[in-house]
Amino acid sequence: MFELNEAQKDIQDIVRQYAQEKVKPLAETIDKEARYPAENIEGLTEMGVMGINIPELYGGSEMDELTKCLVIIELAKVCASTAVIVDVHYLVSDIILSMGTDAQKAKYLPMAVEGKLGAFCLTEPGAGSDAGGLKTKAVKDGDDYIINGAKCFISNCGPHEGNHFVVIALTDPEKKTHGGMTAFLIDRDNPGLSIGKTEDKMGIRGSEVSELILTDCRVSSDAILGKVGDGFKIAMIGLDGGRIGIASQAVGIASGALEAAVKYAKEREQFGKPIAAKQGLQWYLADMATRLEAAKLLVYEAADLRERGEDVTTVAAMAKLYAGEAACYVTDLALQIHGGYGYMKDYAIERMYRDARITRIYEGTSEVQKMVISRNVINQY
Ligand SMILES: Cc1cc2nc3c(=O)[nH]c(=O)nc-3n(C[C@H](O)[C@H](O)[C@H](O)COP(=O)(O)OP(=O)(O)OC[C@H]3O[C@@H](n4cnc5c(N)ncnc54)[C@H](O)[C@@H]3O)c2cc1C
């Protein structure tokens, strides 16, 4: 049984109020116009939310893993785009915190607190589920490295988003995932970096997702995170945290959809009564609420384990798998409860249904989570 402490409850209340009063009214426009929600990120920065995971030394408030999840859940209830922008930003700051040098921390963490967004760049056209297919290469040149390649589907990367980029590149192509990859922390103003096509997406339309092109991108050895060869390990550590974040996003979307479905079912009358009186729909609501609760508890457990420094890979994958599937299940039934009106853009459930779909794909598809979980299960017995 998880009970939030007073500090966690306070942040949850503050972010919930901000989300309901400021973020929710903008969500429809942001989706319609596929517009980066600058005002939300500015507001969250003023509240200190963008640096919630960063030590006070660098201007943050150093709160725990679960607090980050609570923030993402509250934002995703009303705007999944804003939630994922914050989630990816946390993921990148966490990587810098755990693997960065003192100089990297001193440079980038205060920027992160100020709302300058980080991006995590692993995926390439030929390397999605299989990171071993990476082609981006970093070649040593004196004290520097020269990086060439292209990343695709990168969140927090676009005309308005992305201040610093964690880029995973091959430094020893023979070794691939076994020590052949290195993580580099690169500034947006590096002349060798350019932003390519920004994707036109089905959902989370306020989050900019683009190609990142590296052309003779010269960085000094100071840009390396951890050691040469640590890149795959860093990517996997990042994904552990990122999966808990996306599971939180899924819980938030499902929670918003369940609330919308219940309200609608109480208002809408057919056959002389509110449709909430029909047992068929009550059973839908019971199933939705049960899956949502189970997903939330998995998120809480994963966050708690990570906070205590335990190996979280399997539970993070379980949380991501279950919460992503639950979000799609819940939004689908919530749309069904809205009937034909749910299919129209006048109702937020239409957007939530589209937004939920991505939670089964990014930070590793549901199938990939099953690979991770089953590997552990098979080794266990
Ligand atoms: C909106 C969005 C934002 C994203 N943001 C980022 C980001 O910020 N940074 C980043 O690096 N990446 C990002 N990604 C990339 C994302 O993580 C990948 O899309 C995802 O990992 C899947 O890779 P893929 O699209 O190449 O699919 P593929 O790997 O080609 O998979 C296609 C299908 O095959 C299945 N499959 C593949 N291998 C197996 C297997 N071994 N067993 C069973 N089934 C399998 C998959 O589950 C899927 O159903 C983003 C993607 C999207 C859509």
The ligand as an SDF file (V2000), in Angstrom:
LIG
                    3D

 53 58  0  0  0  0  0  0  0  0999 V2000
    5.9450   10.1200  -31.3470 C   0  0  0  0  0  0  0  0  0  0  0  0
    7.2400    9.3950  -31.1600 C   0  0  0  0  0  0  0  0  0  0  0  0
    8.2190    9.9280  -30.3340 C   0  0  0  0  0  0  0  0  0  0  0  0
    9.4410    9.2700  -30.1950 C   0  0  0  0  0  0  0  0  0  0  0  0
   10.4310    9.8450  -29.4230 N   0  0  0  0  0  0  0  0  0  0  0  0
   11.6690    9.2810  -29.4090 C   0  0  0  0  0  0  0  0  0  0  0  0
   12.7620    9.9370  -28.7580 C   0  0  0  0  0  0  0  0  0  0  0  0
   12.6110   10.9940  -28.1340 O   0  0  0  0  0  0  0  0  0  0  0  0
   13.9980    9.3720  -28.8380 N   0  0  0  0  0  0  0  0  0  0  0  0
   14.2250    8.1970  -29.5010 C   0  0  0  0  0  0  0  0  0  0  0  0
   15.3710    7.7450  -29.5420 O   0  0  0  0  0  0  0  0  0  0  0  0
   13.2010    7.5450  -30.1230 N   0  0  0  0  0  0  0  0  0  0  0  0
   11.9440    8.0590  -30.0880 C   0  0  0  0  0  0  0  0  0  0  0  0
   10.9060    7.4180  -30.7350 N   0  0  0  0  0  0  0  0  0  0  0  0
   11.1560    6.1430  -31.4010 C   0  0  0  0  0  0  0  0  0  0  0  0
   10.4650    4.9720  -30.7430 C   0  0  0  0  0  0  0  0  0  0  0  0
   11.0870    4.6300  -29.5460 O   0  0  0  0  0  0  0  0  0  0  0  0
   10.4210    3.8300  -31.7770 C   0  0  0  0  0  0  0  0  0  0  0  0
    9.4570    4.2110  -32.7570 O   0  0  0  0  0  0  0  0  0  0  0  0
   10.0670    2.4900  -31.1650 C   0  0  0  0  0  0  0  0  0  0  0  0
   11.0920    2.0400  -30.3320 O   0  0  0  0  0  0  0  0  0  0  0  0
    9.7810    1.4310  -32.2340 C   0  0  0  0  0  0  0  0  0  0  0  0
   10.7400    1.4210  -33.2480 O   0  0  0  0  0  0  0  0  0  0  0  0
   10.2660    1.4510  -34.7890 P   0  0  0  0  0  0  0  0  0  0  0  0
    9.2820    2.5430  -34.9000 O   0  0  0  0  0  0  0  0  0  0  0  0
   11.4440    1.4690  -35.6400 O   0  0  0  0  0  0  0  0  0  0  0  0
    9.4800    0.0810  -34.9650 O   0  0  0  0  0  0  0  0  0  0  0  0
   10.1250   -1.3490  -35.3550 P   0  0  0  0  0  0  0  0  0  0  0  0
   11.2690   -1.6380  -34.4420 O   0  0  0  0  0  0  0  0  0  0  0  0
   10.3600   -1.4030  -36.8130 O   0  0  0  0  0  0  0  0  0  0  0  0
    8.9240   -2.3250  -34.9800 O   0  0  0  0  0  0  0  0  0  0  0  0
    7.8290   -2.5720  -35.8480 C   0  0  0  0  0  0  0  0  0  0  0  0
    6.9620   -3.6400  -35.1950 C   0  0  0  0  0  0  0  0  0  0  0  0
    7.7170   -4.8600  -35.0350 O   0  0  0  0  0  0  0  0  0  0  0  0
    7.6870   -5.2560  -33.6800 C   0  0  0  0  0  0  0  0  0  0  0  0
    8.9620   -5.9020  -33.3340 N   0  0  0  0  0  0  0  0  0  0  0  0
   10.2140   -5.4620  -33.5680 C   0  0  0  0  0  0  0  0  0  0  0  0
   11.1250   -6.3320  -33.0870 N   0  0  0  0  0  0  0  0  0  0  0  0
   10.4150   -7.3430  -32.5270 C   0  0  0  0  0  0  0  0  0  0  0  0
   10.7700   -8.5520  -31.8470 C   0  0  0  0  0  0  0  0  0  0  0  0
   12.0530   -8.8830  -31.6300 N   0  0  0  0  0  0  0  0  0  0  0  0
    9.7730   -9.3610  -31.4090 N   0  0  0  0  0  0  0  0  0  0  0  0
    8.4710   -9.0380  -31.6210 C   0  0  0  0  0  0  0  0  0  0  0  0
    8.0810   -7.9080  -32.2490 N   0  0  0  0  0  0  0  0  0  0  0  0
    9.0300   -7.0690  -32.6870 C   0  0  0  0  0  0  0  0  0  0  0  0
    7.4820   -3.9630  -32.8950 C   0  0  0  0  0  0  0  0  0  0  0  0
    6.9790   -4.2190  -31.5920 O   0  0  0  0  0  0  0  0  0  0  0  0
    6.4950   -3.2440  -33.7940 C   0  0  0  0  0  0  0  0  0  0  0  0
    5.2050   -3.7480  -33.5510 O   0  0  0  0  0  0  0  0  0  0  0  0
    9.6640    8.0440  -30.8630 C   0  0  0  0  0  0  0  0  0  0  0  0
    8.6660    7.5050  -31.6630 C   0  0  0  0  0  0  0  0  0  0  0  0
    7.4800    8.1640  -31.8390 C   0  0  0  0  0  0  0  0  0  0  0  0
    6.4400    7.5520  -32.7420 C   0  0  0  0  0  0  0  0  0  0  0  0
  1  2  1  0
  2  3  1  0
  2 52  2  0
  3  4  2  0
  4  5  1  0
  4 50  1  0
  5  6  2  0
  6  7  1  0
  6 13  1  0
  7  8  2  0
  7  9  1  0
  9 10  1  0
 10 11  2  0
 10 12  1  0
 12 13  2  0
 13 14  1  0
 14 15  1  0
 14 50  1  0
 15 16  1  0
 16 17  1  0
 16 18  1  0
 18 19  1  0
 18 20  1  0
 20 21  1  0
 20 22  1  0
 22 23  1  0
 23 24  1  0
 24 25  2  0
 24 26  1  0
 24 27  1  0
 27 28  1  0
 28 29  2  0
 28 30  1  0
 28 31  1  0
 31 32  1  0
 32 33  1  0
 33 34  1  0
 33 48  1  0
 34 35  1  0
 35 36  1  0
 35 46  1  0
 36 37  1  0
 36 45  1  0
 37 38  2  0
 38 39  1  0
 39 40  1  0
 39 45  2  0
 40 41  1  0
 40 42  2  0
 42 43  1  0
 43 44  2  0
 44 45  1  0
 46 47  1  0
 46 48  1  0
 48 49  1  0
 50 51  2  0
 51 52  1  0
 52 53  1  0
M  END
$$$$
